[in-house]
Amino acid sequence: MTEKDDENLKDGLSPEEHYVTQNKGTEPAFSGKYDNFYEKGNYVCRACNIKLYKSENKYDSGSGWPSFDRGNDENIEYSVDYK
């Protein structure tokens, strides 16, 4: 990503959205508007508008973050996080 691309992203995102989508950050547990949100639809990337998850695959993991038992694999990169 070029510096100009990063600046364009910042123009459309809040500082927290930019931190989460571009710097592998997280919002505090139980603080996000989608933690207890169960309306039907799709969850999309805030930065690029690509579909990531379907609402029918969302479940309450008790973690404080939205959790899904499967996603749109062609748009998701999986990795192990030891943090």
C-alpha positions in Angstrom: 0.0 0.0 0.0 1.4 3.4 -0.9 1.4 6.4 1.4 -1.3 8.0 -0.8 -3.5 4.9 -0.5 -3.1 4.9 3.2 -4.1 8.6 3.4 -7.2 7.9 1.2 -8.2 5.1 3.7 -7.8 7.5 6.6 -10.1 9.9 5.0 -13.0 7.4 5.0 -12.3 5.8 8.4 -12.4 6.9 12.0 -9.0 6.6 13.8 -10.2 3.4 15.6 -11.4 1.9 12.3 -8.1 2.7 10.7 -6.2 1.1 13.6 -8.3 -2.1 13.5 -8.4 -2.6 9.7 -4.8 -1.5 8.9 -2.8 -2.3 12.1 -4.3 -5.5 13.3 -5.8 -3.7 16.2 -8.9 -4.6 18.2 -11.5 -2.5 19.9 -12.0 -3.1 23.7 -14.1 -6.3 24.4 -17.8 -5.8 24.8 -17.6 -2.2 23.4 -18.4 -2.6 19.7 -21.9 -2.1 18.3 -21.8 -5.5 16.6 -21.1 -7.6 19.7 -24.8 -8.1 20.5 -26.1 -7.3 17.0 -28.1 -10.2 15.3 -30.0 -8.6 12.4 -29.9 -10.6 9.1 -27.4 -9.6 6.5 -23.7 -9.6 5.7 -20.7 -8.3 7.5 -18.4 -6.4 5.2 -14.9 -4.9 5.6 -15.3 -1.3 6.6 -12.2 -0.3 4.6 -12.9 -2.1 1.3 -16.6 -3.2 1.4 -15.8 -6.8 0.7 -18.2 -9.4 2.2 -16.5 -11.3 5.0 -19.3 -13.1 7.0 -23.0 -13.9 6.9 -25.2 -13.1 9.9 -26.5 -16.7 10.0 -22.9 -17.8 11.0 -22.6 -15.4 13.9 -22.7 -16.8 17.5 -22.1 -15.5 21.0 -18.7 -16.8 22.0 -18.7 -14.8 25.3 -15.5 -13.1 24.2 -16.9 -9.6 23.7 -16.3 -9.5 20.0 -18.4 -10.7 17.1 -17.7 -14.4 16.4 -18.5 -16.5 13.4 -18.2 -20.3 12.8 -17.4 -19.7 9.1 -16.7 -16.9 6.7 -16.4 -16.1 3.1 -13.0 -17.9 2.7 -12.1 -16.3 -0.6 -11.9 -12.9 1.2 -10.4 -14.0 4.5 -6.7 -14.7 5.4 -6.3 -17.1 8.3 -3.4 -17.1 10.7 -2.5 -18.1 14.2 -2.4 -15.2 16.7 -0.3 -15.9 19.8 -1.0 -12.6 21.5 
